[in-house]
Amino acid sequence: MRRRRISVWLCGLLLLTASASPTRAQAHQSTQQQESNATQEPKLRTQVNEVTTPVTVTDKKGNFILDIPEKDFRVFDNGVEQHIDRWGLETQQLDVALVIESSGHVSMMAPTIRKSGIIVTQMVMAVSGEAAVISYGDMVDVRQPFTQNPDAVESSIANLKFSDDGMDLYDGMWQAALLLEKQPSDCRRVMLVLGEAQDHGSRHKLGEILQQAQLANISIYAIGLSSTMADLRADSENDSSSPSSPYPSGVQPVPSAHGTPQGVNESGVGGGDFLYAAVWLVERATNQKKNHALQAVVSSTGGEYLHPKKDRAIQTDLNQIGNELHSQYVLSYRLRGPAVPGIHQIKVTVSQPQAIVRARLGYYLRADTVN
């Protein structure tokens, strides 16, 4: 009997061990998978459930018109009128990621840039907004994570050093987009770039940034700094016996019959498609080709690209952007009918004479995002 009991006890122990082993293995495998996922770079969301666009309405003198009723707004997606689900003057908290070049190329403008912090806090952040400060040169540095503390924002800008040789603009914008995407979805997300328009050495591509901006509803504004070195570099790059292409590298300039880019593969994740869409939309909207890819990206998100001629105009332009951000209407809609992959043009009209309307020009809907 004792031997039988011991045998039964040993069999039970073996059964428990056998049943527990897969569980431990699965738990260990799950932990390894979580650690692996944690070390991977954040991936972009690929489903656009709602199309949102800020709308700036001015008269011919540039004064903002702030008393337009909802019934006077109409929005079209590829020519098809959409039902406006959400509309109103901007009342959401404003979250602004400020991306500032810290290279020695713009060191002559350093005093003006360092003094611009108070304009960012008073005119852009205002009372309830938040701001983050990212600098870029040879590397990208988050000088100040998102905060409502105006002193912290001003201090991070005032203490910038302008000594790097690099111009990792796109990497700086990528970091800003990642920070903005983590902000609450009910906040207004804005990226504000202060630097030269050229990029040298970034790991990320402009198309990737535009893709992320679209999926996270980020509006991009830029103040293009101009230095003698940057101008000479741009002239050198454009000096060629062959006709220069107005399209960025890797972008096929001829759309298919359905408006879908062909042979575009700038980033390997569809970023080239998004960049193509920006250039194509700007060309259609303005009837002119944009030699500047960054300007096309900014315009396609509904933002504005400003190019100050003098150093002191930098602060004037920041003030102008702040006024605009706090004087915009925001409307959103869910796409009516089948979601056709390709470029979708957005057109917003206001039934008031003399009104000038600027909104997001459109977006690119990839085939793998359509159910």
Secondary structure, DSSP 8 states (H G I E B T S, - for coil): -HHHHHHHHHHHHHHHHHHHHHHHHHHHHHHHHHHHHHHS----------EEEEEEEE-TTS-B-----GGGEEEEETTEE----EEEE--S-EEEEEEEE-BGGGGGGHHHHHTTHHHIIIIIITTT-EEEEEEESSSEEEEEEEES-HHHHHHHHHT----B--B-HHHHHHHHHHHHHTS-TTSEEEEEEEE-S--BS-SS-HHHHHHHHHHTTEEEEEEE---HHHHHHHHHHH--SS---SS-TT--SS--TTS--SS--SSSSSHHHHHHHHHHHHHHHHSS--S-HHHHHHHHTT--EE--SSTTHHHHHHHHHHHHHTS-EEEEE---S---SEEEEEEEEESSTT-EEEE--EEEE-GGG--
